[in-house]
């Protein structure tokens, strides 16, 4: 299985082929409307505007698996994102990213890039402490830990990075910037 073999359903119920993104740098991210990390939409949109014409895409997959922070319908989620954050990148159907109902795209991404930690700093420590209460072994599985986990796929379809939501968006932007310079 390769990234380009996968599909995902968009918010309108249409199938989106990852092969349509061949030759592009792609960020796949699970999102939420009521999360402390929801402001990540702002730098994500900035990256999209800066690089979209040069071959950068964002695949936004809303998910309600983390503290029920996305209870809205697909239509309401889209309205929230476009009105509050002026997002222009494609939004997919609200989907599960973990468990038996996880969409194949996220199963693949997690197999390619497992969890490597939250990094350092107060947000990372707080996230680790919170998850330890839920699952003492959270560090030992590739599951998505929270909203706004970002996977970066290079122009060859290789999953080259996984950024947890605690990683500063400037680091994510710097990584994408470097990938965009590659041919």
N, C-alpha and C positions, 0 to 999 in steps of 0.2 A: 504494500500500500504506500502510495506517495501522496503528498499534499495535493497535487493537481488531479488526483483521482477522486477527491472528495467533493461533496456538495453540501449546501446548507439552504434552509428555507428562509426567504426574506419576509419582512413584516406584511407583505401583500400576498403571501402564500406561494410565491414563485420560487422555483429551484434556481439556486445560484451555483454555478460550477467554479470550483477553484481554478480549473484550467483557463478560465477567462482572465485570470490574473497572472498567467505565465509571463515571465520576464519583468515582473514588478516586485517591489518590496512591499510586503503586506504585514500589517499589524492586526492580529486577531485579539479581541479583548472582550471579557465578560463584564457587563456593566449593570448599574443599578441607579435608580432615580432618587433614592432616599438614603444614601450612604455618605459617610464622612469623606470618602474619596470621589464622590460625584463631581467635584470641581476639576477632576482630571480631564473632563470634557473640554475645558478651555484650552490647555496646551495641546491636547489631541487635535482639536479643530485647527489650531495654529499650524501644527505640523502638516495637516492635510492640505490646508491652503497653500503652504509654502512648497510642498513637494508633489502634490497630486499630478500636475501637468508633466512632471518629470518621471512619473511611474510609481507613485506611492498610493497605496490603498489602506483603508481601515475597515475591518469587518467588525461591526458592533453587535454583540450578541447579549441582549438583556437577559438577566437571570434572576430568579426569585429564591434561590436556594440558600442565601446567606442572610439570616435574620429577617426574612420576608421584606427586604428593602426595595422590591420592585413588584408591588401588588397590582399595578395598573395593567390595562389591556395594551396590546401592541400599538393601537392607535393613540392611546393616551401617552404612552412612553414616547412615541415619535413627536407628538405635540409638545411635550415637556422639553425634550432635547432641542428641538428647533426653536422654540420660543425663548427658553432660558439660556441656551448655549449656542444658538445659531448653527447647529451641526449640519453639515452637508454630506457627510460620508454615509455609506449604506448601512441601514439598520436591519438586522435580521429579526426573525420571529423569536419571542421570548422562549428560552430553551433551558434544559438542564445541562450542566457541565460536569457533574459528578453523578455517580451511582448508575444503576442499571438503565435509567432513561437518558443518560448523557448522550448528546448528539455525537455521531462518529467523528466530526471535526475535532471536538475537544478530547475524545478518547485518543485520537492520533497525536495531537499536540502534547498531551501529557506523557505519552509513551516516548516521544522524541526529546522532551525536555522536562525532567522531573523537578520536584521542589528542591531548591538548594539553599533555602534559608531566607529570612526577611532582611538581612543586612544588619546595619548598626543604627543606633539612634533611638530616640524615645518612641516613635511610632512602631519601630520594629520590635522593641521590647514589649510594648503594650499588646501588640498583635500576638506575639508568641505566648505571653502570659494568658491572654484570653483563650487562645486555641488549646493550650495545655489543659485548661479546665474542661474543654469539650472532648478532646482526644489526646491522651497522654503520648501517643505515638504519631502525632501529626507530622513530625519531621521525617518519618520513615516511609511515606507513601507519596506518590506523584499527584494526588488529588489537588484540585484548585482549593486554595485556603480561604479566599475572600473575593469580593467584587474588585474589578479593575486589575486582574492579573493579565498581563500583556505578553503575547507570543509574537516574535518577529521572524518572518520568513523572508529569506533573501531571494534574489532574482532567479535563482536556480531551483527554487522550491524547497530549500533546506531550512528547517527550523533552527535558527542560529542563536536565539536568546529567549529567555523567559524572565520577565520582570514582575516581581511581586508588587502589590499596590503600595507598599511602604517605600519603594525605591523612588527617589526624587525624579520628577518628570524631566528635569534638565538632563539627567543621565540617559534617560530613554531617548530624548531628542538628540543628544550627542551621538548615541549609537546609531540611530536612524540616519543622521547626517552623514556619518562615515559610510554607511551602506549605500546611500544615494550617490556617493562619489565613485563607487565601483561600477564597472560596466557589466 
